[in-house]
């Protein structure tokens, strides 16, 4: 059974959060969700569920707070081949051929070689390895990795190589099985690993997610390199990026839900260098007592370092995106009331 610890909830990709959510649901509820997914989505989520390993309660809480009632005892859920197959059999009753096909794809030729083993290699080591490979090979490898680890590798690549690989990653379609097998063999020989395929459907959204996970200076460097080499891709990536500044545009309901889940001290750190209007978006959605305590948190301590503020902001943004992926909040900008729209016109 796979017992690899799952990453922090702030570091999970969308499909990983969906897999955690489904693993926490009773089979009958999971079945209702599965009925709304197409076959490709079921395969992608099933592959991810099978390799999640142990999912701690803290991770589950960040993905979906209503799990905590059932998991208050501190029990973890286990993502494994066995769990995945059992849930699929219950959820896809009468579709045994599909379940068999999915599980065969999930297990692959062996049950021990999977893409997550790549993440046991230091990101800088893998970056050095990929820098000496053809950029198309590097793009294929990055397309198969968990977003947080792929972002670390991308950040560690030389600027020219990173720019070339980003463009190729954005233009990468579904990877041919034969090509992926060749890449797998090369990595198995060079790094002693076995790998399996995972698709990234929205290339610009995936790239935006990668860039959102690095520090501010690296983010600016990567976007600058992409704008120089492929401005049309850079524009699309920017459209898919969700930043801390965008939080002021979401609905009051979404802000309130985010406030229930986030660490207030980290939010305060993220707002240290923000203007009063931005702070008010959050303060106005707190109780009077909470707002008083939060103001004290904002005013405490000396002037923070920019890097500290940016790190806190990224944590809050990743939490917001996790809540959005779980369907708990919407990150869409709140529409202005009709009267305001008319006045603006």
Secondary structure, 3 states (H helix, E strand, C coil): CCCCECCCHHHCCHHHHHHHHHHCCCHHHHHHHHCCCCHHHHHHHHHHHHHCEEECHHHHHHHCHHHCCCCCCCCCEEECHHHHHHHHHHHCCCCHHHHHHHHHHHHCCCCCCCHHHHHHCCHHHHHHHHHCCCHHHHHHHHHCCCHHHHHHHHHHCCHHHHHHHHHHHHCCCCCCHHHHHHHHHHHHHHHCCCCCCCCCCCHHHHHHHHHHCCCHHHHHHHHHHHHHHCHHHHHHHHHHCCCHHHHHHCCHHHHHHHHHHCCHHHHHHHCCCCCHHHHHHHHCCCCHHHHHHHHHHHHCCCCCCHHHHHHHHHHHHHHHHHHHHCCCCCCCCCCCCHHHHHHHC
